[in-house]
Amino acid sequence: MRPVNTLHRALISWPAEVDPDHLREATSRLVAHVSGQVDDEGAIRGECHSRVLESALALSLMTRTGATSPARDRVLAFLQEHLDSPQEFDRVLATLAVGHATDRASAADADIVGKLTDALLGAAPAFISGRRRRMLYAVLSLFGCPVPPDAAPGADEKAPTDSVHSWAAVQQAAVTLVLSHATGVSNGATAAALRTLNAVRPATTVWEGYVLLHLLSLHGLAGVPGHEETVRSGLRTLLRHQRDDGGFPFVVDLQHWCTSTAGIALAAAGSRPGVQRAMAEALVAHEVDESQRSLCLSLSRGEPLADGWSFGPRVAQNDVDCTSCILEFLHGVDPVGHGGAVRRGVDALLAVQGADGGFPTYVAGAASEPCMTAAAVNALAPHPSTRSARQRALVFLADSQLPDGGFEPGWSRSRLHAMFRARLAACTAGPDDHRAARMAERIEHSVRRTQNPDGGWGMQPGDPSDPISTAYGLIILCYGTESPPVGRALSWLLTRQNADGGYSGPPDMVGPRPFPYHIPVLTDAPVLLALGHVRHRVQGTAILLREVA
């Protein structure tokens, strides 16, 4: 994600419509706003906001177990505030949960199930659609929706054997038990699922800080006789993470992801290095309990990414995205001092590269993904020994490009997220790599064509402009040659800054795909990153934005 040196390409001329003093002042305020979120240990905690999905499942579990408490009243109130949500899935789920909790449930029909699942799955990669569809069916069944015949477990169904990471294995187990209870079918898969859920000890811990998995696991166990006390104890454990607004988050926090992405943005924008060094030290200090790591290894079906990084402390499941961003950040801050950690991370990435040249998110043997492949290329670019691996990855990336210049959905709702990372990956290609050059041209053409009249971009073409998508689009334009579209995008961002220096708008990050979650700094960081790319690629800004804060 860091700015790329493109010595062969001339800088973009200063956009006439942008006031230099306005840009400097806005960048300085945003740097101060992001830096102010770094704690004394060098971390941005990245606490997730409440979400309807987890809150509805929590209320359903309380209703199912007969729990009555102020905590139940608070989550009920949270969901009642979302009965008119503009997001259809949130609106329907809140309505179903509140109806069941207040004995005013209406008959749910198959149309609700089909409509919601089809709409949601269109925003997720094809290779997870089967798994995600079953999860959605399981969730909706907990609120009285019928399980479609083609999703009902078969009497001879066996435990899955596909290559998946530990979280997916636990999710599959929970979904299996929920659907088994809903349909009255028991098979070989249910016995294996029960063993998996017991292994993560939901009575006493929110495993991996993953609140959604904890809730699905408790619902799975609630349908199995003899696990009543585990469910009640697990519900008490859950309440430690209830937010002030009464709702529940997707995960406890994403400290590593927030720290690394914000750190890259701060460095790109020219902030003073002291804060960056503290952030880097916090990331290098990451350690996970060995028993937790062993459990993740035993639950994974496939070789997990080892010696990398996860999304937060006390989380053992490493991933390519966090590892790639942290490698970029550490190498930029101190490639010598953090050389050992960087070398281990580089080796970890190379170990999960697929035979097709691409990179998965979690485990070797899983499907390669364009966005993860671009992330890995950008992280490996400073290391000459990885040249062959990067060349194969760029071939995969070019082959994965869609006719419209984009890529399949990744870990963002914004179409431009994978595109900006792929455009930066193309900058690392050799001068004779015509396929990468053509890929870059198609990305730039698509971005110019879809820029909104107001200068910004939305999550998808035609959507209203938002800060995150506009930041992604601006980064891509920085590696083109035209000044006017850069100026329009910059002007849009400069006029949307909040009084505190930050930015507000719809979240783009999703987890699990395609459900968005909200952490405020993940709106600020992309905008700051875009301003950092402007600093490197637009004439006059390097001096203008020297040590802005």
N, C-alpha and C positions, 0 to 999 in steps of 0.2 A: 504493500500500500504506500510505501515511501515514494517521494519524488524520484524520478529516474533521470540520470544524466544522458541527455541526447545531444551530444556535441555536433552531430551531423545535421541537426535541425535548427533553423534560426528561431530566435525567441519571437513570441507574439508581440506585436506592437501594442502600446498602451491604449486601452479602450477610451475613446474620447469622452464617453458619457459618465465615466467613473471619476469621482473626486478623490485624489490621492490622500488627502487628509481624512476623508471619511473612511477609506479603506484601512488606513493605519489605526485610526481610533477604534473602529469596529473590531479589528484583529486583536488589538491590545486588550480590549474589554473581554473578548471571548477567551483569550489565553488566560487572563486573570480568573475568569469564571471557572474554566476547566481545572486550572492549577489549584484553585481553592477547594476542589473536591478531593484532593490527595490528602490522606491522613498522615499522622506522624510516623507511620510505618512505611510510607511510600506507596500505599495502595488506594485505589478507588474501589470502594466496597461493592458498588453495583447492585444495590438492593432492588429486587423486582417489585413493581407495583402489583396490586391485587388484580386477578383476572376472573372473568365469569366462569370459565370452565372449571377451575379448581374450586371456586366458591360454591358452585352448584353441586359438585360432587361431595364437598364437605357437608353441605346442608342435607343432602340426600342420605349421607351416612349417619348423621345425627338423627334424622327422622327414622331411618331404618332400625337404629339401635334404641330408639326411645329416649335419647339424651335431651334433656332440657336444661338450659343454662343461659346466662347472659351472653356467652359466646355464640350460642345458636341464634339468639335474638339479633345480635350484631350482623351475622352473616346473612340472615333473612332480610334485614334492612338494606344491606349492601345490594343484594339481588333485586329487591323491590325498586331500587334506584335505576336498575338497568332494564326494566320491563319495556321501556321505549327506546332502547339502544338502536342507533342507526345500523349497527352490524346485525344482520339477520340471525346468524348463529347465536350470538350473545342474547339477542332478544328472545328467541325461541327457547333456549336453554334456561334462561332466567325464569321465563313464564312456566315452563314445565316444573322446575325445581320449587318455585314458590307455590304453585298449585298443589303439588304433592305434600309439601310441608304444612299447608293450611287446609288440607282436606277439601280442596276445590279443584282437584285435578279433572281435566276434561279428557275424553277418549282420544288417545293419540292414534294416528293412522299411518299406513305405509307411505303415503304421499310426503309426509314430513321427513321421514327417513331418507327417501330417495332424493328429494329436493336438496336437503342440506348436504348430504354426502357428495352428490355430484358437483355442487357448487364449490365445496371446499377442496375436493380432490383435484379440481382443475388447477389449483395453485400449488400443487405438490409434484415432485419428480415422479415419473411413471414407475420407477423401480420400487417405490415404497407404497404404491397405491393399494395393493392388496392388503398389506399389513395395516395401513391407516384406515382402510374401509372397515375392517373388522373392529378396530378400536372405536370408530364412530358408532357402529352398530351396538357395540357393548355399552358405550356411554348412554346412548339414547334408550337402550332397553331398561336401564336403571330408573328411567322416568316414565315407564309404561309403554314405550314405543315397541311395536312388534319387530322381532328379528326376521329379516327376509329369508325365505326358504333356502336361497343359495348360500347363506351365511351360517345356517344352522350346523353345528358340529355333527359329523358322521359317527356312527357307532364304532367304526374301525379306524378312526383318525388317530394318527400317531404323533408323537412330539416332533416339532419342526427340526430340521437339520441344516438349514441354510446358514450362510456365514453372516452373523450379526454380532454387534457389540453387546456388552452386558446389559445396558439399559433396554435395548430392544428385546433381549431375551426375557427380562423381567416383565416388560410390557406385554409381550406375547403370552406369558404365563397368566398374568392377571386377566387379560381379555379372554383367554381360554376358559378360565373358571367362571367369569361373569356370564359368558354365552352358554356355558354348560348348565349353570343354574337357571338361566332364563328359558332354556329349551328342554330341560330335564334329561339331557344326554350326558352320559359319562363314558369315557374311553381311555385309551392309553395316554393320550395327551394330557388329560386332566390330572392323572397321578403324577406325571413329570412336572406339571405346572405347580402343583401343591408343594412339591419338594423345593422348587425354585423360590417360591414366595416365602417359605419358612426360612430359607437360607439368608435372606436379607434382614431378618429380625425386625419386622415392622412394629412389633409391640413397643420397642424401646428406642428406635432411631428412625429418622427420615433419611433413608439410605441415599448416599451421595448428594444430600441436600435437595433431592428431586421430589418436590411436593406432589406433583401430578402422579408420579409412579407410586408414591406412598398411598395416595388415595385410591388409585386403581387396585393396588395390592390388597388394601383393606376391604374394598368392595368384593374382590375375588374371594377372599377368605370368609367374608360374611355369609356367603352361600354354602359354606362347608360346615356341617355339624361338628361341634367340638372346638371351634376356634372363636367362640364368643368373647372370651376374656382377652385374647390377642387383639381382637378388633376394638374392644373398649379401651384397652391400654394404648393401642396405636392411635386412637382418636385423641386421647389425652396428650400424647406426644405431638400430634399435629398442632394442637392449640398453641404450642410455643411459638408458632410461626404465623399466627393470625395478625394481620396488619391493623393499623389504627382505624382504618375505614371499615373494618369488619370482614373484609374479604381475605382471600388466600392467594399467594403468588404461584407462579409456575415452578420456580426453583428459589432457594433461599437467597442466593446472590450469584453474580457472575464476575467475581473480583478480578480474575486473571484476564478475562476478555476485555473488561472495561479499562483496566490499567494499561494493557498493551496497546489497544486501539487509541486511547487518549494519549498515551506516551508517544506513539508514532506521529500523531497530529501535532502535539506540542513541539516535537523536534522539527517537523516540517515547517511549522510557522515561525521558527526562529526564536523560541522561548529560551530563557537562560537555562543552562544545563544542570543546575543543582537539583531541581525537582526531578528531572529525567533520570539522574543517577540514582536517586532514592527509589524511584519506581522500578528501575532495573534490578536493584538489589533485592527488592521485595519479591520479584518474579524468580530470581535465581534461587532464593531461599526456599522455594516450594518443596515440601516433603509430604509424603502420604504414608499413613500407617501401613506397615507391611501386611497385616492381616486383611485390611481393606483392599489392598492391591491384589492379594492372592484371591480374594473372593471375586473381584472383577475378572481376573484371568480365568477362573474356573467357570464363570457364567458365560463368558464370551464363546461364540462359536466361530473361530477364526483367530488369527494371530493379531492381538491388539497392538496398537502403536505404543512402543516402550520408550522410556527416557525422553518423552516429550512433556507436554503440559496439558492440563485439563482446564475447564472454564473457571475453576475456583479452588481455593485451598480446601483440604480435606475431601477432595474429589479425586478418585483414582482413575476414572475413565478418561484417558488422554484422547485428543482429537487433532486432526491435521490443521484445522482452521486456527485454533488457539496456538498450537505449536509454531505454525508458520508466522503468525503475527508477532509472537514473542521473539522468535529468531530474528526477524527483521529489526525489531526494536533493540535487542541486545547488541546486535552487530553494529547498529548505528550509534549506540551510546558508547560502547567500549569493546571493540572486537578482540582486543588482546586480553583485557582483564576478565572478560566473560568467555574467553576462547574455549574453555573446557565444556561449559554448558552448551555453547553454540555447536561445537563438534558433535556432541551427543545428540542434540536435536536434529542436526543434519542427517546423521546416520539413521535416526529413528524415522524420519520422513522417507528416506530412500528404501527402507525395509518394507514399506507398505505400498510402494509404487506397483501398479498393476501391470500385467503382461501387455495391455493395450497402451501403456505409457501414461495413463491417467492415475489420479489419486482418489481414494475413497475418503470418507470422513473419519472412520474409526478403525476398521480392521482390514488387514490384508485379505484379499479374496472377495471383498464386497464390491459392489458396483462403483466404477470410477465416476467422478462428478466433475463437470467443467469448472465450477467455481473453486472447488478444492484443488483442482489441478493448477489453476491460475495462481492460487494462494501459495502453493508449494513452489512453483517456478519463481515467484517473486522472492520467496525466502531463500531459495538455493542460488539465486543469481550471483551473489558476491563470491561464490566458492567455485573456482575454476575446475576442480575435480568432479563437479556434478554436471559438466557440460553435456555429456551423452544423455544423462537422465532428463535434463531439461529439453533437449532436442526432441526426445520421444514424447515428452509431455506436451510440447507445443504442437506436435503433429496431432495428438489426441484432441487438443483444444480446438484446432482448426477444423478437424473432422466433425466436432460436436456442434459447430455453429449452425444456428437455424437459418432458414431462408431470409428472415427479417433482420438478420445481423445479431440477434440475441442468442441466448442459451436457455436450456431448461431451467425451471425454478430451482433455486438452491436454498440457502438459509436466510433469504430475504424476500419480502413481498415486492420489493422494487426490482423491476426488470433490469434496471441499470446497475445493480450491485455486481452481478457476475460480469457485466460488460466492462465496467471500469477496471476490475481486477484483471480481466483478460487483456484489456488494452495495455495495461502496465506490463503484463507478462510479454506481450509482443515487442515491447521496447527492449527486452533482453535478448531478442533473437539476433543472429548474425546478419550482416548486410546482404547476404545472398539467400536468406530464407524468404522466398517470395510468397510462400503460403501464409506465414505469419504476417507479412506486410499486407497481403490481401485481406486477411482477417481483420487487421487493424483498420483498413480503409472502410470495410463494411460496417464496423462498429461506429466509426466517426460519421459515416453517411446516415446511419439510422438515428443517431443522437441528434444531428442537425435537423433531420426531417421531422422529428417528433418534439422538438422544443416548442413549448406553448407560446402563444402570442405575448404573454406577460414576461417571458424570459426564463421561466422555470420549467420543471418537469414534474409529472406525477408518478405514482407507483407503476402505472401502466399507461400506454399512449391514450391521450384523451382525458385522463384523470386530472383533477385540480393540482396545481403545483404544490409541492411540499419541500421543506428544507433538506431532508435527507436525499431524496431523488435528485433535487437540483444540485446538491453538492456532488453527487456521483456524476451527473451529466457534465458539470463544469470541469471536473478532473479529466474526463475524456477529451473535452474540447481543448484543454491545455496542451495536448500532444498533437493537435492539428496545427493549422496555419492561419486561421481566420480570427480576427480580432472582434468584429461586431457581435457574434453569438456569445463570446466570452464576456463581453461587456454587459449584454442583456442579462445573463445569468448572475453575474456579480451584482448588478444593480438590484435584481430581485432579492438576493440574499441580504444585501446591506439594508434594505428597507424593512426587513422582517425581524430584525434583532430585537430581543426583549430588553426591558430596562435593566435587568441584572447582567446583561452581556450574553446570555444564553439564547437558545432557540427552542421553540415548541412546535409540535406537529405530530402527525400520526406515526407510530412506530413502524419500522420495517422488519426488524429481526423476528424470526419465527422459531418456535420450539415447543413441542415437536412440530415438525412441518405438517400443516401450513398455519399453525395458530400463532398470531403475533403476541409478543410480550413487550412491556414498556419499562425502560430504565432511562431516566432523563439524559444522562451523560451520553447515551448512544444516539441522541439527536445532536448534541453539541459537537461530538468528536468528528463526524463526517464533514460538518461545515468547516470546522477548524482545519481538517485535513485538506479540504478543497482550497482554502486560503493559502495553505502551505504549498500546494502545487502551483497556485498562481504566483507565489513568491519566487518559485524556481523557473517559471516558464514565461512570465510576462515582463517585458522590458521595464526596468526601473524599480521593480518591487523588491528585489533582493536588498538594495540599500534602504528603501523605504521601510521595510519590515525587519530591519536588523535589530535583534534583541528587543522585541516589542513589549515584553513584560519580564 
